Amino acid sequence: MQQPADDGDAQQGELPTVRTAARELGLLIVVVLLLSCDELNPVKVLCSYTSGVIGVSEVHFSVSAAILLAALGVNQRDHILYTCARTFFRCTFNNIFFSSVEIVGLENLPKEGPVIITGNHNNQFVDGLMLLTNCPREISFMIAQKSWDRPLVGFLARAFHCIPVARPQDMAYKGQGTITLEEGSANARGVDTHFGTEVTPGSQVDVKGHPKLLKVKEVLSATELQLESVASSSLSGSFKVHPKVDQSTMYKQVYQSLCSGQCLGIFPEGGSHDRTDLLPLKAGVAVIALEAHSLHHLNVPIVPVGLNYFRGHQFGGRVVVEFGAPIMIPEEIHASYETNRREATEELLNLVAAAMRSVIIPTEDYKTLQQIFMVRRLWVKEGLKLSPSKAMDLNRRFAVGVHRILRLAERAGADASMLTPTHELEQTDQAGENQEPLKEEELREFQEMRTELEEYMRTLKKLGIRDHQVPQLVWWTVGDLIGRFLYLLVTLALGVIPNVMFNLPIMIVSSRFAVKEQQKSLKSSSVKLAARDVVMSYKVIYVLTCIPILYVFYGLMLWCFTDWTHTSRVLSLLSLPMFAFFGMKASEQGVRAYKDIMPLFRRLVNDEKRREQDALPAQRARLRRQLHKLVNTLGPRLGDLYYDNKVEWTKHMTSFGKEDGSRSPKRENQSRELKARN
């Protein structure tokens, strides 16, 4: 496995020069010259000839132009509102709510023509806004009717030309009585039920304890149903009915949008979640793409987009938005759709799922994901900063590599509880089947590496030190502590007033209400682990709600308790956003300085902490040696992951998630533990 090189790939494109921007620059200079000189201004020159003849002056021209501009604004009001909303959220998301938003692979998005964008859904409303504000094309997202009906969210959805979708799960209601299922049987019997009035053919029943919804084929009586699929287990319990929804109006809007060459956005998982892998995809995206070809002869490309959040539920997190290669649906699938719609739909869904996993880092849980990030940092040479695309590529190499190694370990008869294999590893992995099982020595080295890595990460957390600080520990002195302390004082002095007046009250209120929404969402969901996916969305909603209220309050204070002129009051109000922004940036630097100061302070006042810190550089160096040795030993087994500079990720992701991994025993236990803790 080659070391990544710093080839300057971090830049998204060449910076404009005088030569490349000569046409635009020349046009701007000509316009300025014409407007600044009365003798050259074409409108004034024309008016000088017409004013004495037909009485047309500059005023008539300006009024006519204003009327035409107003008419144009009314005609293009949708695009103007969209552009204004996108500009506002680009400024706030990319500079305030998140500290960094990096875009990778934008060249994969077709510049024109119909296209479907599919994204993973890990941050509720934030996901859609993140794509809308950072994608050069206008996107019409499909949004749940439940969200469309919210006051603020609904207004933004209309501004961004979203298409509302009525979801059965949002309209679900509890049925009377209980249902009894028998494993392998397609019949369901009820006790004290009223199937005749509560259930219709085509609706779905969610029986408590059953891993998936069961679609109703026919209502036989008030106490008996015939299902389209057999039950996977025998049980009896209460149930909810998910009614059949007529989606004809929604599909009509979708096809009109695609036929006009627009970009359609879909989150195929159906709902947001806080897992590290995809949920099973809903069939809607495949049906839309296949029906667009069948009904309107459109071969619509599907572009997968990975929204990779780092501390995405906190203010100041980081986001990498990665656009994958477009999926051009093969003619074989279109032909199959005419004869066997279910099979063609499933085949296309598998392609979409593999493509979506190729732009994220699919792992079993957050613990494994954090280990992958740590391994990548240990592998990269010190002082080398990777571009976002190379960092994501390296993360995926290690994630898929660990997946394969665990497969080989299982084949060697390793203890599954020690290695915590993923549910997906139970599936067929062709690449793993063609390799010999791990030898006992290789298995021991792999397990030792994983154990020491976990110990290193626990030590870092205990000491409050980040990995990039470890090589600097031996150079830390009292001078570093004094310098950072002075820097902290400066940032506090710059940021304390705007933070106390603006940022702190809003952050406290938004965080408090977001936690309540998180707890509410966790109780009502069966797929969320801790409902982190809703936290940032509600923080954004409450911040956008509180800011105008706070500014109105300060405006009233200025008007009621000062004798300033109206101009001074207006200028003061207009300067408040900039004042708050600089205060927030100063506080961010203060937080970083504080995180650097605390390990330094503990090092100087506590001999035990100093000894533990002094041992970290050697421990890190030992881990790096172990990692390189292990990669050199096991790397050749991983084929192109080890040898090739460019990997076709879609091919490797087909072995992930062939079954619903969201309900694996380990994930169910995690979900129950987190819900009990909350």
C-alpha positions in Angstrom: 0.0 0.0 0.0 1.7 3.2 -1.2 2.1 6.2 1.0 -0.2 9.1 -0.3 1.7 11.9 -1.8 1.1 15.6 -1.3 0.5 16.4 -4.9 -1.4 19.6 -4.4 -4.7 17.8 -5.0 -6.3 19.8 -2.2 -7.2 22.6 -4.6 -10.6 22.2 -6.3 -9.4 24.0 -9.5 -6.9 26.6 -10.8 -7.2 30.1 -9.5 -8.3 32.7 -12.1 -5.6 34.8 -13.7 -5.7 38.0 -15.8 -5.3 35.9 -18.9 -8.1 33.5 -18.1 -10.5 36.2 -16.9 -9.5 38.8 -19.6 -13.0 38.9 -21.3 -15.0 39.5 -18.1 -12.4 41.9 -16.8 -12.4 43.9 -20.1 -16.2 44.0 -20.2 -16.3 45.3 -16.6 -13.8 48.1 -17.4 -15.8 49.1 -20.5 -19.0 49.3 -18.5 -17.4 51.4 -15.7 -15.9 53.7 -18.3 -19.2 54.3 -20.1 -21.1 54.9 -16.8 -18.5 57.3 -15.4 -18.3 59.6 -18.3 -21.4 61.5 -19.4 -20.1 62.0 -22.9 -19.8 58.2 -23.4 -22.9 57.1 -21.4 -25.2 55.7 -24.1 -28.5 56.5 -22.2 -27.5 60.1 -21.6 -26.2 60.6 -25.1 -29.5 59.3 -26.5 -31.5 61.5 -24.2 -29.6 64.6 -25.3 -30.9 64.0 -28.8 -34.5 62.9 -27.9 -35.3 65.3 -25.1 -35.8 68.3 -27.3 -37.6 66.4 -30.1 -40.0 64.0 -28.4 -39.6 65.0 -24.8 -37.9 61.7 -23.6 -35.5 62.4 -20.7 -33.4 60.3 -18.3 -36.3 60.1 -15.9 -38.5 58.4 -18.5 -35.7 55.9 -19.3 -35.2 55.1 -15.6 -38.9 54.7 -14.9 -39.3 52.3 -17.9 -36.3 50.3 -16.8 -37.6 50.1 -13.2 -41.0 48.8 -14.5 -39.3 46.2 -16.8 -37.0 45.1 -13.9 -40.0 44.7 -11.6 -41.8 42.7 -14.3 -38.7 40.5 -14.8 -38.5 40.0 -11.0 -42.1 38.9 -10.8 -41.6 36.5 -13.7 -38.4 35.0 -12.2 -39.5 35.2 -8.5 -39.0 31.5 -7.9 -35.4 31.6 -9.1 -34.7 34.8 -7.2 -36.1 33.4 -4.0 -34.1 30.1 -4.6 -30.9 32.1 -5.2 -31.4 34.3 -2.2 -32.2 31.4 0.1 -29.2 29.4 -1.2 -26.8 32.3 -0.8 -28.0 32.9 2.8 -27.6 29.2 3.8 -24.3 28.9 2.0 -23.0 31.8 4.1 -24.4 30.4 7.4 -23.7 26.7 6.9 -20.2 27.0 5.4 -19.0 29.7 7.8 -21.1 29.6 11.0 -22.8 26.3 11.7 -19.9 24.3 10.3 -16.2 25.2 10.4 -15.4 23.5 7.1 -17.4 22.3 4.1 -15.3 20.5 1.5 -16.6 19.4 -1.9 -15.2 16.4 -3.7 -16.0 15.0 -7.2 -18.2 17.8 -8.4 -17.2 17.0 -12.0 -19.3 13.9 -11.7 -22.5 15.9 -11.7 -23.9 16.5 -15.2 -24.1 20.2 -16.0 -27.4 20.0 -17.8 -30.3 17.6 -18.4 -32.4 15.5 -16.1 -30.5 13.8 -13.2 -31.4 12.2 -9.9 -29.1 12.8 -6.9 -29.3 10.3 -4.1 -27.7 11.0 -0.7 -27.3 9.3 2.6 -29.5 10.7 5.4 -27.6 11.2 8.6 -28.5 14.8 9.5 -32.3 15.3 8.9 -33.0 18.8 7.4 -29.3 19.7 7.3 -28.7 17.1 4.6 -31.0 18.7 2.1 -29.8 22.2 2.9 -26.1 21.1 2.6 -26.7 19.8 -0.9 -28.9 22.7 -2.0 -26.4 25.3 -0.9 -23.2 23.6 -2.3 -24.5 22.2 -5.6 -24.3 24.5 -8.6 -27.5 23.1 -10.1 -31.0 23.8 -8.7 -32.3 20.7 -6.9 -35.9 19.8 -6.3 -35.8 17.6 -3.3 -38.5 15.1 -2.3 -39.5 16.0 1.2 -41.9 14.3 3.7 -45.4 15.8 3.9 -44.9 15.9 7.6 -41.9 18.2 7.2 -43.6 20.2 4.5 -46.4 21.1 7.0 -43.9 22.6 9.5 -44.0 26.4 9.5 -40.3 27.3 8.9 -39.3 24.0 7.2 -42.3 24.3 4.9 -41.5 27.8 3.9 -37.9 26.8 3.0 -39.2 23.7 1.2 -41.4 25.9 -1.1 -38.5 28.3 -1.7 -36.3 25.4 -2.8 -39.0 23.9 -5.1 -39.3 20.7 -3.0 -41.9 18.1 -3.8 -44.0 16.9 -0.8 -44.4 13.1 -0.4 -47.0 11.6 1.9 -45.3 8.7 3.7 -47.3 5.8 5.1 -45.2 5.7 8.3 -46.2 9.3 9.1 -49.9 8.3 8.8 -49.7 5.1 10.7 -52.2 4.4 13.4 -52.6 1.7 16.0 -54.9 -1.2 15.3 -57.3 -2.7 17.7 -56.5 -6.1 19.2 -53.5 -8.3 18.5 -52.1 -10.2 15.5 -50.7 -13.7 15.6 -48.1 -14.7 13.0 -46.8 -18.2 12.2 -43.3 -18.6 10.7 -43.4 -19.4 7.0 -47.1 -18.6 6.8 -48.7 -15.8 4.7 -51.8 -15.7 6.8 -52.2 -13.5 9.9 -55.0 -14.1 12.5 -56.3 -11.4 14.8 -57.8 -11.4 18.2 -60.4 -8.7 18.9 -59.5 -7.0 15.6 -61.5 -5.1 13.0 -59.6 -5.7 9.8 -62.6 -5.0 7.6 -62.7 -1.3 8.7 -59.0 -0.7 9.7 -57.0 -2.5 6.9 -57.2 -2.3 3.1 -55.4 -4.3 0.5 -52.0 -2.7 -0.3 -51.6 -1.3 3.2 -48.8 -2.6 5.6 -49.0 -3.9 9.1 -46.1 -3.4 11.6 -46.4 -6.2 14.2 -44.5 -5.5 17.3 -41.4 -7.8 17.4 -41.4 -8.6 13.7 -38.3 -7.3 11.9 -40.1 -5.9 8.9 -43.4 -4.6 7.6 -45.9 -7.0 6.1 -47.9 -6.0 3.1 -51.6 -7.0 3.0 -52.7 -8.8 -0.1 -56.3 -9.4 0.9 -58.6 -8.9 3.8 -60.3 -12.3 4.4 -62.4 -11.3 7.4 -62.4 -9.1 10.4 -59.9 -11.4 12.1 -57.9 -12.8 9.2 -55.5 -11.3 6.6 -53.6 -12.8 3.6 -50.1 -11.3 3.3 -48.0 -10.9 0.2 -44.9 -12.4 2.0 -44.5 -15.0 4.7 -43.7 -14.1 8.3 -40.1 -14.7 9.3 -40.9 -15.7 12.9 -43.9 -16.8 15.0 -45.2 -14.2 17.5 -48.2 -12.5 18.7 -48.5 -8.8 19.6 -50.0 -5.4 19.0 -49.7 -3.8 15.6 -49.8 -0.5 13.6 -51.4 0.0 10.2 -49.5 1.9 7.5 -52.2 2.9 5.1 -51.8 2.7 1.3 -51.1 6.2 -0.1 -52.1 7.4 -3.5 -48.8 8.9 -4.9 -50.0 9.6 -8.4 -49.9 13.4 -8.0 -46.4 13.3 -6.5 -45.2 11.1 -9.4 -46.7 13.5 -11.9 -44.7 16.4 -10.4 -41.6 14.3 -10.4 -41.8 13.3 -14.1 -42.7 16.9 -15.1 -39.5 18.0 -13.3 -37.4 15.4 -15.1 -38.9 16.0 -18.5 -38.0 19.7 -18.2 -34.4 18.8 -17.5 -34.3 19.5 -13.8 -32.3 17.9 -11.0 -34.2 15.7 -8.6 -32.9 15.0 -5.1 -33.9 11.9 -3.1 -32.8 10.3 0.2 -33.6 6.7 -0.6 -33.3 5.5 3.0 -36.7 7.2 3.6 -35.8 8.8 6.9 -32.8 10.2 8.7 -30.8 8.1 11.2 -27.5 8.1 13.1 -26.0 4.9 12.0 -22.6 4.5 10.2 -24.0 2.5 7.3 -27.0 2.8 5.0 -30.5 1.7 6.0 -32.3 -0.5 3.4 -33.2 1.7 0.5 -36.8 2.3 -0.4 -37.9 1.4 -3.9 -39.0 4.9 -4.9 -35.7 6.0 -6.5 -35.6 2.9 -8.7 -39.3 3.1 -9.7 -38.9 6.8 -10.7 -35.8 6.2 -12.8 -37.3 3.1 -14.5 -40.7 4.6 -15.0 -39.1 7.8 -16.5 -37.6 5.6 -19.2 -40.7 3.5 -19.7 -43.2 6.3 -19.9 -41.1 9.2 -21.2 -38.1 7.5 -22.8 -35.7 9.3 -20.4 -32.5 7.5 -19.4 -31.9 9.5 -16.2 -28.4 9.2 -14.6 -28.3 8.7 -10.9 -25.5 10.5 -9.1 -24.7 9.2 -5.5 -23.6 11.8 -3.0 -22.0 11.1 0.3 -22.5 13.5 3.2 -19.7 12.7 5.6 -20.0 14.5 8.9 -17.3 14.9 11.5 -19.0 16.0 14.8 -22.0 16.8 12.6 -24.4 17.2 15.6 -22.3 20.0 17.1 -21.7 23.6 16.0 -18.3 23.9 14.3 -18.2 20.4 12.9 -16.7 19.5 9.5 -18.4 18.1 6.4 -17.0 16.4 3.3 -19.6 16.3 0.4 -18.5 13.7 -2.2 -20.2 13.3 -5.6 -19.7 9.8 -7.0 -19.7 8.6 -10.6 -23.1 8.7 -12.2 -25.0 5.5 -12.7 -26.2 5.0 -16.2 -28.9 2.4 -16.0 -28.1 -0.6 -18.3 -30.5 -1.4 -21.1 -30.8 -4.9 -19.7 -32.5 -3.6 -16.5 -34.9 -1.4 -18.6 -35.8 -4.5 -20.7 -36.2 -6.6 -17.6 -38.5 -3.9 -16.0 -41.1 -4.5 -18.8 -41.5 -8.2 -17.9 -40.4 -8.4 -14.2 -40.7 -5.1 -12.4 -39.8 -6.4 -8.9 -36.6 -8.1 -10.1 -35.5 -5.1 -12.1 -36.3 -2.7 -9.3 -34.2 -4.8 -6.8 -31.3 -5.0 -9.3 -31.2 -1.2 -9.7 -31.6 -0.7 -5.9 -28.5 -2.9 -5.4 -26.6 -0.7 -7.9 -27.7 2.5 -6.2 -26.8 1.1 -2.7 -23.3 0.1 -3.8 -22.8 3.5 -5.5 -23.9 5.3 -2.3 -21.6 3.3 -0.2 -18.7 4.2 -2.5 -19.0 7.8 -1.3 -19.3 7.2 2.4 -17.3 5.1 4.9 -19.6 2.1 5.8 -18.7 0.6 9.2 -20.5 -1.4 11.9 -20.5 1.4 14.5 -19.0 4.6 15.7 -16.2 2.8 17.6 -15.0 1.1 14.4 -15.3 4.3 12.4 -13.2 6.2 15.0 -10.6 3.4 14.8 -10.5 3.8 11.0 -9.8 7.5 11.3 -7.1 6.9 13.8 -5.4 4.2 11.6 -5.4 6.7 8.7 -3.8 9.4 10.8 -1.1 6.9 11.9 -0.5 5.7 8.4 0.1 9.2 6.8 3.5 10.7 7.2 3.8 13.4 9.8 3.4 16.9 8.4 1.6 15.7 5.3 -1.9 17.1 4.8 -4.1 15.1 2.5 -6.7 16.6 0.2 -10.3 15.6 1.1 -10.5 13.2 -1.8 -7.3 11.4 -0.8 -8.3 11.3 2.9 -11.7 9.7 2.0 -10.1 7.2 -0.4 -7.7 6.1 2.4 -10.5 5.9 4.9 -12.4 3.6 2.6 -9.3 1.4 1.9 -8.9 0.7 5.6 -12.7 0.2 6.2 -13.0 -2.3 3.3 -9.7 -3.9 4.2 -10.8 -4.5 7.8 -14.1 -5.9 6.4 -12.1 -8.4 4.3 -9.7 -9.3 7.1 -12.6 -10.1 9.4 -14.0 -12.4 6.7 -10.7 -14.2 6.5 -10.6 -14.4 10.3 -14.1 -16.0 10.4 -13.0 -18.5 7.9 -10.0 -19.3 10.1 -12.5 -20.1 12.9 -11.7 -17.0 15.0 -13.9 -16.1 18.0 -16.6 -13.8 16.6 -17.1 -12.0 19.9 -13.4 -11.0 20.0 -13.3 -9.6 16.5 -16.8 -8.0 16.5 -17.6 -8.9 12.9 -20.3 -7.0 11.1 -23.6 -8.5 10.1 -22.7 -8.0 6.4 -19.7 -10.3 6.8 -22.2 -13.2 6.9 -22.9 -12.5 3.3 -20.9 -13.8 0.3 -17.7 -11.9 -0.3 -16.2 -13.2 -3.4 -12.9 -11.4 -2.8 -12.6 -13.1 0.6 -13.7 -16.5 -0.7 -10.7 -16.6 -3.1 -8.2 -16.1 -0.3 -6.7 -18.5 2.2 -7.9 -18.1 5.8 -5.7 -16.1 8.1 -2.8 -17.9 9.7 -2.7 -18.0 13.5 0.3 -15.6 13.6 -1.4 -13.1 11.3 -4.6 -13.3 13.3 -2.7 -12.7 16.5 -0.9 -9.7 15.0 -4.2 -8.2 13.8 -5.8 -8.6 17.2 -2.8 -7.2 19.1 -2.8 -4.2 16.8 -6.5 -3.6 17.4 -6.1 -3.9 21.1 -3.2 -1.5 21.3 -5.0 0.9 19.1 -8.0 0.9 21.5 -5.6 1.4 24.4 -3.9 4.3 22.7 -7.2 6.0 21.9 -8.4 5.6 25.5 -5.2 7.1 26.8 -5.6 10.1 24.5 -9.2 10.6 25.7 -8.2 10.3 29.3 -5.4 12.9 29.0 -7.4 15.3 26.8 -4.8 15.1 24.0 -5.4 14.9 20.3 -3.3 12.6 18.1 -1.6 15.4 16.2 -0.3 16.9 19.4 1.5 13.7 20.5 4.7 14.3 18.4 4.9 17.8 19.9 4.8 16.7 23.6 8.6 16.5 24.0 8.9 20.1 22.9 6.3 21.6 25.2 7.7 24.1 27.8 6.5 26.8 30.2 6.9 29.3 27.3 4.3 27.4 25.3 1.9 27.5 28.2 2.4 31.3 28.7 2.0 32.0 25.0 -1.2 30.0 24.6 -2.6 31.5 27.8 -2.0 35.0 26.4 -3.6 34.0 23.1 -6.6 32.7 25.1 -6.9 36.0 26.9 -6.8 38.0 23.7 -9.6 35.8 22.1 -11.7 36.1 25.2 -11.3 39.8 25.2 -12.4 40.0 21.6 -15.2 37.6 21.9 -16.7 38.0 25.4 -19.1 40.9 24.7 -20.6 39.6 21.4 -20.8 36.1 22.8 -22.6 37.1 26.0 -25.0 39.4 24.1 -25.8 37.3 21.0 -24.2 33.8 20.6 -24.3 32.4 24.1 -28.0 32.9 24.8 -29.0 31.5 21.4 -26.7 28.5 21.7 -28.1 27.7 25.2 -31.7 27.9 24.0 -31.2 26.0 20.8 -29.1 23.2 22.5 -31.7 22.8 25.3 -34.6 22.5 22.9 -32.6 20.3 20.5 -32.0 17.8 23.3 -35.7 17.6 24.0 -36.4 16.9 20.3 -33.7 14.3 20.3 -35.3 12.4 23.2 -38.7 12.6 21.5 -37.3 11.4 18.2 -35.4 8.5 19.9 -38.6 7.2 21.6 -40.6 7.2 18.4 -37.9 5.5 16.2 -36.9 1.9 15.8 -33.7 2.6 13.8 -32.0 5.4 15.6 -29.2 4.6 18.1 -29.1 8.0 19.9 -31.0 10.2 17.5 -28.0 12.4 16.9 -29.3 13.0 13.4 -32.0 15.4 14.6 -29.8 17.5 16.9 -28.1 19.8 14.4 -31.3 20.2 12.4 -33.2 21.5 15.4 -30.3 23.6 16.6 -30.4 25.4 13.2 -34.2 25.8 13.3 -34.1 27.3 16.8 -31.1 29.6 16.0 -32.9 30.9 12.9 -36.0 31.5 15.0 -34.2 33.1 18.0 -31.9 35.5 16.0 -34.7 37.8 14.7 -36.3 37.9 18.1 -33.0 38.9 19.7 -32.3 41.5 17.1 -35.8 43.0 17.5 -35.2 43.1 21.3 -32.0 45.0 20.9 -33.5 47.3 18.3 -36.3 48.2 20.7 -33.7 48.8 23.4 -31.8 51.2 21.1 -35.0 53.2 20.2 -36.3 53.4 23.8 -33.1 54.0 25.9 -30.8 55.9 23.6 -30.9 59.4 22.2 -29.0 58.5 19.1 -30.0 59.7 15.6 -32.0 57.3 13.5 -29.0 56.8 11.2 -26.8 55.8 14.1 -29.5 53.3 15.3 -29.9 51.8 11.9 -26.2 51.4 11.3 -25.8 49.9 14.8 -28.5 47.3 14.0 -26.9 46.5 10.6 -23.5 46.0 12.3 -24.8 43.5 14.8 -24.5 40.4 12.6 -20.9 41.2 11.7 -20.2 41.9 15.4 -21.7 38.5 16.4 -19.8 36.7 13.6 -16.4 38.1 14.7 -17.2 37.2 18.3 -18.0 33.6 17.3 -14.8 33.2 15.3 -12.8 34.6 18.3 -14.5 32.2 20.6 -13.6 29.3 18.3 -10.0 30.2 18.5 -10.3 30.6 22.3 -11.7 27.0 22.5 -8.8 25.7 20.5 -6.3 27.5 22.7 -8.1 26.2 25.9 -7.8 22.6 24.5 -4.1 23.2 24.0 -3.6 24.7 27.4 -5.1 22.0 29.6 -2.7 19.2 28.7 0.2 21.6 29.1 -1.0 22.7 32.5 -1.5 19.1 33.7 1.9 18.3 32.4 3.6 21.0 34.4 1.7 20.5 37.7 1.2 16.8 37.8 4.2 14.4 37.6 2.0 11.4 37.0 0.3 13.1 34.0 3.7 14.2 32.7 5.0 10.6 32.8 1.9 9.3 31.0 2.3 12.1 28.3 6.0 11.3 27.9 5.1 7.7 27.1 2.7 8.6 24.3 5.2 9.5 21.5 6.9 6.1 21.9 3.6 4.3 22.0 2.5 6.1 18.8 5.8 5.3 17.1 5.3 1.7 18.1 1.8 1.7 16.7 3.0 3.2 13.4 5.6 0.4 13.0 3.0 -2.3 13.9 0.6 -0.8 11.4 3.1 -0.7 8.5 4.2 -4.2 9.3 0.6 -5.5 9.4 -0.3 -3.7 6.1 2.8 -5.1 4.4 1.9 -8.6 5.7 -1.9 -8.6 4.9 -2.0 -6.0 2.2 -1.2 -8.4 -0.7 -4.3 -10.3 0.2 -6.4 -7.2 -0.4 -5.6 -7.0 -4.1 -6.3 -3.6 -5.7 -6.9 -2.0 -2.3 -3.2 -2.5 -1.7 -1.6 -2.2 -5.1 -3.8 0.2 -7.2 -3.7 4.0 -6.9 -7.3 4.3 -8.1 -10.0 1.8 -6.9 -13.4 1.2 -8.4 -15.3 1.5 -5.1 -18.7 0.5 -6.4 -17.4 -3.0 -7.1 -16.2 -3.4 -3.5 -19.4 -2.2 -1.9 -21.7 -4.8 -3.4 -20.8 -7.2 -0.5 -22.0 -4.7 2.1 -25.6 -4.6 3.3 -27.2 -7.3 1.2 -29.6 -7.8 4.0 -31.0 -5.4 6.5 -28.0 -4.8 8.7 -29.9 -2.2 10.7 -31.6 -5.0 12.7 -28.6 -7.1 13.4 -28.4 -8.4 17.1 -25.5 -6.1 17.9 -27.2 -3.0 16.5 -30.4 -3.9 18.3 -28.5 -4.2 21.6 -26.8 -0.8 21.0 -30.1 0.8 20.3 -31.7 -0.6 23.4 -28.7 0.4 25.6 -28.6 4.0 24.2 -32.4 4.4 24.6 -32.2 3.2 28.2 -29.4 5.6 28.9 -31.3 8.5 27.5 
